[in-house]
Amino acid sequence: MVQVKIWGSLAAATDDQTTVEIKAETLRELLDGLGKKYPAIQPQLDRGVSVAIDGWIYNDSWFTPIKPDSEVVLLARLKGG
Amino acid sequence: MALDNESQNQKRNFKVVGTRVQRPDGIDKVTGKARFGADMSAPGMLVGRVLRSPHAHAQIKSIDTSEAEALAGVRAVVTRADFAVIEDDEFTADTLDNCMAGEKALYDGHAVAAVAASSTAIAKKALKLIKVDYEVLPNVTDVDAAMALDAPVLHEGRANETVPAGMSSNVVARHEFGHGDIEAGLAQADRVLERTYRTAATHQGYIEPHACLATMGPDGQADLWCCTQGHYFVRDLCAAILGMKQGQLRVTASEIGGGFGGKTTVFLEPVALALSKKSGRPVKMVMSRSEVLRASGPTASSSIDVRIGMTKDGKITAGFAELRYQGGAYPGSPVEFGAMSAFAPYDLEHVKTVGWDVVSNRPRQAAYRAPGAPMAAYAVESAVDELAKGFGLDPLEVRLKNAAREGTKASYGPTFPAIGLEATLQAAKDHPHWAAPLGENQGRGVACGFWFNFGGNTCVSMSITPDGTVTVSEGNPDIGGSRASMSMMAAEELGISYDRVRTIIADTGSLGMNDVTDGSRVTFAVGLATIKAARAAKAEMCKRAAQVWGIDEDAVIWEDGAAKPAGPNAGEFPPMSLAEIAAIASNTGGPISGHHEVNAEGAGVSFATHMVDTETDPETGAVKILRYTVFQDAGKAVHPDYVEGQFQGGAVQGIGWALNEEYVYGDDGVLQNPIFLDYRVPVASDLPMIDTVILEIPNPGHPYGVRGVGETSIVPPLAAVANAVSESAGVRMTELPMSPPKVLAAMKSK
């Protein structure tokens, strides 16, 4: 299981939890698992998210490995200028 | 993609990277040969012009184009009815609506129709013949006013699930970040400062207006030339808006006269394609400066409440910010990035930010360097400065005391890996600028800033030509020196001189998908792909040499621009240079190239500290910038001239944002200052030479340690200038721009 930190305004979609546990070994499994376990978060997943894994930000490389003890933080989808 | 950790424990002696080679676009640009968006032409080309709403908010009851269509020389007129119906993609639907209004005109300058004619004069005359029946509606352009329950409503039903019930329909999203217990943290402080800060909307101020040339044949195949930061994104958006297949549209990026984020979307391009489709002729469209300011994308204006607690020895005990950004007529202001980045430079136990995305009757905002971050940094860095000075503390020491470092849990969630904020603060403290004396009516300000940076989809193809020169094809328009940087990294990796490499920007038909040139991603991501493409080419050249020598390819290495036997056991052969291998390529298997396609991950975050001296004229309130120094972590500066240019450019744009630039709207919602005479950007005579100090804390995610540098440099200057003006004017300013009348009024009222 991976501990995933959810940003504050999404906590309403995860039963007011700011950290949730998801069974996942890759980024794809993480995002799929989040959507299945917490359907209310799906609209944000559809709008796009980035994910910080051990301090590094990933956008959408599905097969990025995630270790059980990795620090995983869901972030708003990063954009730039 | 796994991170490339090559740079982590390896000191590399660069030969090309880090030098100041001649820029490849210099001669063309100074001699006028460079071809920008408006320089494209085609036989039989028509002139396209847009009819724009004179109202900030109006129902479009009807549009009668018949008289315009009947005018001799007019070949096509388009309105919203000529575009695809987009139902399942809000972003693209909003983009279409922004390019050509549907049921309502949502801001002054909103496009409502367009014509293509054989001359500019005929096109202008035709616009006057189009009859639009408007029902003018009340408007709102201020962010706080737009959040009021009785504010005019732009759209119903656009708020997403994060917005609590009972708010104005103009509030479309809420974002919250942070950790800890704010009230508990504030209770530990010796002083809690509460302030409200406001910033005006500003434009990126690129010199080149939007321009494009479109052709579409009766078979549906189309070509588009345009000035853009992302021609692949232009292709995808235009194809969706026009109901085309992406592969039917080829987009070529012109030379670009500035973008800074503002050319990461489309305005004219789908309209030009629609006009070409309807007329059967090439159509060229060029915005006037007035159109650029009224109807392209400035950044958001903001209103920000801050509460920060500090002990008398300078420890920040808690930080809270509530940020309200209006991003124009459609959802998508960059407030979430403001909320994420506001406290990023600090190691805080208790921190919380709340951001509100608000729509108003202004043009749809577009990205502007580190979107959303400068306003947030202005508010937080102003408050930190005021607290530090209130306690009689050194503002640099206070920042060092609270600085985020490796292992800090960032205010937006993750734990920072190796970062360079402390290094920039220390460099600032050690710099002669910090100790230089100040005169009467002069002040010094410092501020920190942060930006995320990212990678993204990237393709590079590298051709080894028969004479031993190299062409690098990449798919990101060069907005800040990327052609030079790619050539340098290719030369470095191949072991050849810089002048043997040329980098070109390929069209959308020539490479796979490339994300937009934004997010400070190109030197990082395209550089990474260039290095990997060079390594693929080197592997192939080693293989060719092995064939010639009759040895195993594993027994060949690449060193100093040549294939060599790996050791004495491999055999005695003189090195074969790249040129020698290229010359016999057709005899050894055919043309040699290297390519690399990747969704690059692992871009390193970036920090900067800025220091500025100002002098305020007590008679007029005018602020003069006396001295300015930028301290920023670049990871590795591939071409220091360009890195310094990015630092300087960000500082200058931030100075303009701080001192003069603003969108001024009347009560009627009409923009009052849509020309550069009245929209006051800094010019060279307003500025001292911007000094720069490049720090190099390698990014472990890149083979050479590169981080993006293009955006962080605009984050600190708003606050740095405000902090300096608070000293030089003797009064704390909480609203930007600090234009002379405002400064004078503040000085008189103190």
Interface residues (C-beta under 8 A of the other chain):
Chain A: K5 W7 G8 S9 L10 A12 A13 A40 P43 R47 S50 A52 D54 G55 W56 I57 Y58 N59 D60 S61 T64 E71 V73 L74 L75 A76 L78 K79 G80 G81
Chain B: M1 A2 L3 N160 E161 T162 R174 H175 E176 F177 G178 Q204 F260 G261 G262 T264 P334 E336 F337 M340 K352 V354 A367 Y368 R369 A370 P371 Y412 G413 P414 T415 F416 P417 W451 F452 N453 F454 G455 G456 D518 G519 S520 R521 N599 E601 G602 A603 G701 E711
